[in-house]
Amino acid sequence: MKELPTSTIKRTQTILKSGFKAGSKKAFSISKRAFLSKESYKKEKEDTNKEIAKELFQNISLLKGTAVKVAQALSMHNILPKEVSQELSKSYNQISPINKALVVKILKDEYKKEYKEVFITPPTNKLNI
């Protein structure tokens, strides 16, 4: 498994790399259009969309959080090719949760304190209603 990109620079690099790969695959597929029959081009287009979708899903899986929510929203609407929507729909149940130790480390790095010092612990006593 790839390392989770936690810094702003690494997250941006992940997004840019994914976009570049998707764009170059799409451009290459379109450039082949003149040399393919209608049926062959349709198959090529579907295959390219599947490759792009897998690349996007892998990177969204690394980014977690908001990226996953965007993927879920995009998969619900008919604005993307069906191959891409099908792959992104995996974001509902096939993305592993972020490791608790990593969350604690990120919070400590961000706040320069232990998370227990930053966040208030809710009272343990029950309300008398």
C-alpha positions as CSV (number, residue, x, y, z in Angstrom):
1,M,0.0,0.0,0.0
2,K,1.2,3.5,-0.8
3,E,2.0,5.9,2.0
4,L,-0.8,8.4,2.8
5,P,0.0,11.9,1.6
6,T,-0.4,14.0,4.8
7,S,1.3,17.3,3.9
8,T,-0.4,19.9,1.6
9,I,2.4,19.5,-0.9
10,K,2.1,15.7,-1.1
11,R,-1.6,15.9,-1.3
12,T,-1.4,18.4,-4.1
13,Q,1.2,16.3,-5.9
14,T,-1.1,13.3,-5.7
15,I,-4.0,15.3,-7.2
16,L,-1.8,16.7,-10.0
17,K,-0.2,13.3,-10.8
18,S,-3.6,11.7,-11.0
19,G,-4.9,14.5,-13.3
20,F,-1.9,14.3,-15.5
21,K,-2.2,10.6,-15.9
22,A,-5.9,10.7,-16.6
23,G,-5.4,13.6,-19.1
24,S,-2.6,11.9,-21.0
25,K,-4.5,8.6,-21.2
26,K,-7.5,10.4,-22.6
27,A,-5.4,12.4,-25.1
28,F,-3.7,9.3,-26.3
29,S,-7.1,7.5,-26.7
30,I,-8.5,10.4,-28.7
31,S,-5.5,10.6,-30.9
32,K,-6.1,6.9,-31.9
33,R,-9.7,7.8,-33.1
34,A,-8.7,8.5,-36.7
35,F,-7.1,5.0,-37.0
36,L,-9.9,2.9,-35.5
37,S,-13.2,1.7,-36.7
38,K,-16.3,3.0,-34.9
39,E,-16.6,-0.3,-32.9
40,S,-12.9,-0.4,-32.1
41,Y,-13.0,3.2,-31.0
42,K,-16.0,2.6,-28.7
43,K,-14.1,-0.3,-27.0
44,E,-10.9,1.8,-26.8
45,K,-12.9,4.6,-25.1
46,E,-14.5,2.3,-22.6
47,D,-11.1,0.7,-21.8
48,T,-9.5,4.1,-21.4
49,N,-12.3,5.2,-19.1
50,K,-11.8,2.1,-16.9
51,E,-8.1,2.8,-16.7
52,I,-8.7,6.4,-15.7
53,A,-11.3,5.4,-13.2
54,K,-9.0,2.9,-11.5
55,E,-6.2,5.6,-11.3
56,L,-8.7,8.1,-9.8
57,F,-10.0,5.6,-7.3
58,Q,-6.5,4.6,-6.1
59,N,-5.6,8.3,-5.5
60,I,-8.9,9.1,-3.9
61,S,-8.3,6.2,-1.6
62,L,-5.0,7.7,-0.5
63,L,-6.4,11.2,0.0
64,K,-9.3,10.1,2.2
65,G,-11.7,12.8,3.7
66,T,-13.1,15.4,1.3
67,A,-11.8,13.6,-1.8
68,V,-13.9,10.5,-0.9
69,K,-17.0,12.7,-0.3
70,V,-16.5,14.3,-3.8
71,A,-16.1,10.8,-5.3
72,Q,-19.3,9.7,-3.7
73,A,-21.2,12.7,-4.9
74,L,-19.9,12.4,-8.4
75,S,-20.8,8.7,-8.6
76,M,-24.4,9.5,-7.7
77,H,-25.0,11.8,-10.8
78,N,-24.8,11.0,-14.5
79,I,-22.1,13.6,-15.2
80,L,-19.2,11.1,-15.7
81,P,-18.8,8.2,-18.0
82,K,-20.5,5.1,-16.6
83,E,-17.2,3.3,-16.2
84,V,-15.9,6.1,-14.0
85,S,-19.1,6.4,-12.0
86,Q,-19.0,2.6,-11.3
87,E,-15.4,2.7,-10.1
88,L,-16.0,5.8,-7.9
89,S,-19.1,4.1,-6.4
90,K,-16.6,1.8,-4.6
91,S,-15.8,4.8,-2.4
92,Y,-19.0,4.0,-0.4
93,N,-17.6,0.8,1.0
94,Q,-14.2,-0.2,-0.3
95,I,-11.9,2.5,1.2
96,S,-10.1,1.5,4.3
97,P,-10.4,3.8,7.3
98,I,-7.4,5.9,8.3
99,N,-5.2,4.4,10.9
100,K,-5.8,5.8,14.5
101,A,-2.1,6.1,15.2
102,L,-1.7,8.2,12.0
103,V,-4.6,10.5,13.1
104,V,-3.0,11.0,16.5
105,K,0.4,11.8,14.8
106,I,-1.2,14.3,12.4
107,L,-3.0,16.0,15.3
108,K,0.2,16.2,17.4
109,D,2.1,17.6,14.4
110,E,-0.6,20.2,13.6
111,Y,-1.3,21.4,17.2
112,K,2.1,20.8,18.8
113,K,0.3,19.1,21.7
114,E,-1.2,15.8,22.5
115,Y,-4.8,15.5,21.1
116,K,-6.2,15.0,24.6
117,E,-4.9,18.5,25.6
118,V,-6.6,20.1,22.5
119,F,-10.0,18.4,22.5
120,I,-12.3,18.5,25.5
121,T,-13.4,15.1,26.7
122,P,-17.2,15.0,27.2
123,P,-18.4,14.4,30.8
124,T,-18.8,10.8,31.7
125,N,-21.7,11.3,34.2
126,K,-25.3,10.8,32.9
127,L,-27.7,13.6,32.7
128,N,-30.5,13.6,35.2
129,I,-33.6,14.2,33.2
